[in-house]
C-alpha cells in the first residue's frame, strides 16, 4: 500500500541519451560519431562526447504507418483527451507556427485573415510578426548522398536522399549544416511557397563547425528573397524562434523557446568543442540548417543537433553567431574554409593548492599546467611540458581552465582560441621554473593521428597478394565496428584514437584491413585490422610510403612486421604475380587508390 507503480508501455525499452543531427534520417545508413551507453548515465555524463551520436541524413521523403493502428490522440498518462494548455500571460511568442499561420487558442467562428478575433488583447502580435518576413529566406535543402565504403575502399555505398533546412544570407549565398550535404552528389533548394527545385553549388563545407555554404546560379531563385540579418549573441532567457522543415509535413514550421544555456559544446559531427547555445524549443529531424531568430527577427544561430533521452524534453542546440561569422569571414578572407585553429597542448587543472606550490606559483597566480604538446604544432618549439599557461591574449586563465565571458558567466579558455583564424598570432604567457615567459605563437589547425573525417575524399588503399592495406580514421572504425565502435574496436586502436599524437605531419596509422583469400596467403586469412609497423626492417610512416617500398622492392621476400610481434612473409615475385588474379576475382579495378598513384 502506498507504493508508486510506474507503468511502462509494452514492447518499448528505455531510450539512451542521444545527441543527434537534425536532418531527415533513415536507420539503414546511420552514422555515429561516438557510441551511446547501454545504461542510463548520470546527468553529468549526458552531455559528454562519449554518450552522443549522429544519425545520418538519409530518410525517404515518405513515412510508413503501421497497418490498422491509427495515430494516437491521447496523452500517455490519461485515458481522456487532453485539454489544450492555457497560455501564460508572460509568454508573448506562440509555441508553434505552421506555414506562417500562427496557432492560438480560438474558436472556429473566430477564424479571420487579419488579427484573430477573440484573441487575448494583451497578446503582443508585433513580437511574432517581426519574424515573418525573414521566414521567406528559409529554404528546404534536398541532397543526394553517396558515401564511401571504408570497409571496401574501392567501392561506394548505395546512394540515398535527405531533406533539411537552410537560409539565404547576403552575397547570393545559402547556409545550412555540413552534415546535411556530406558526401553529396547533388544538392537542390526549394523556396517557401515555390514548387521549383533549383540546382545548388556547394562553395564550402566547415566540418568542425558543422556549417556549409551553398549558392544557386539561376537568377530566378534570388528574386523576391531578402537575406536574413544576423543579431548579437543572445543572453540567457532570451526568446528564440527556430524555423525549418522538420519531418511531419512539407511546409515551413516554427517553434519557439528561450536560451537556457551558453557554453562550450561538443559538436558531434565535427568532433570538436566550440561555443554553442542550448534552447528549449522543440526541434526535430529536418530542422538541421534552419535559422534561429530573436524577437527582432535577426538570426542568432543555426539549429544542428538535439539531445534525445527519456528524462529530458525539448533540449536542442544552436550554432551561435560568433561561430557562424567566423566561418563566413574565413571563407571571404581565404576563398575557402581553412578551419578553426587550436592550441596543440593537453593541459591539467591547477585547483590543488599543493600542486600550485610545488611548481612555484604565487598565491595571486592562476593557470593550467601543460601535460603534453603536439610535436607537429608550432608551439612545440617554444612551450614545454609542465609549463603553466597564465594567460592567452592577455586574458588571465583560472585554475580550472576558464576565463571571464560575460557578466556572471565563465567559459573554457578554448573559446579564446576559437575566435582566432588560421595563421593568426596569439600572445601566451607561461610560468616556467618560477620565471614568467612571454611567447608569440602562430596558430594553425592540427592533424590528428586518427582523423575524425576524410573531408569528402575517398579512402586510400593498397592491395598486394590479397592483403588490403588502408589507413584508420573514425569513419573507418564506424564502418568496421558500427556506431558502438568505442566499445567494439580493438583496445590498441582505441588507445591511439584517444591518446596518440602524430610525430610528423604526414604520419598515418596503417593497418591490414582484411586478407582476400588466395593460395598465396594461406595461413594469414585471420589477420584483420592489425597495424603495420615495418616493411623489410624499415618503419612504415604512412600508406603511400608503404606502397612505394613494396612496389620498388627487389628483395626475394616481402616481410611485414605487424603488431603483437606478428610477421607476414611472402615471395616477392609470386606475390606480385598473384595480385592481378586476386583483383580480377573480386572485381577490383586497381591495386591502389588514385591518391597513391601520383
Secondary structure, DSSP 8 states (H G I E B T S, - for coil): ---------TT------EEEE-S---GGG---SS---SS---GGGTTSGGG-----S---SS----TT-----S-TT-SS--------TT--S-SEEETTEE--S--GGG--SSS-TTS-TT--HHHHHTTHHHHTTEEEEEEEE--B-SSSTTSB---EEEEEEEEEETTTEEEE-GGGSTTEEEEEEEETT---EEEEEEEEEETTTTEEEEEE--GGGGTT-----B-----TT-EEEEEE--TT-SS-EEEEEEEEEEEEEEETTTTEEEEEEEE-S---TT-TT-EEE-TTS-EEEEEEEEEE-TT--S-EEEEEHHHHHHHHHHHHHHSS-----B--EEEE----HHHHHHTT--TT---EEEEEE-TTSGGGGT--TT-EEEEETTEE--TTSEEE-STT-EEETHHHHHTS-TT-EEEEEEEETTEEEEEEEE-B----SS-S--TT----EEEETTEEEEE--HHHHHHHH-TTHHHHS-HHHHHHHHH---SSTT---EEEEEE---GGGTT-TT--SEEEEEETTEE--SHHHHHHHHHT--SSEEEEEEGGGEEEEEEHHHHHHHHHHHHHHTT-S-SB-HHHH-
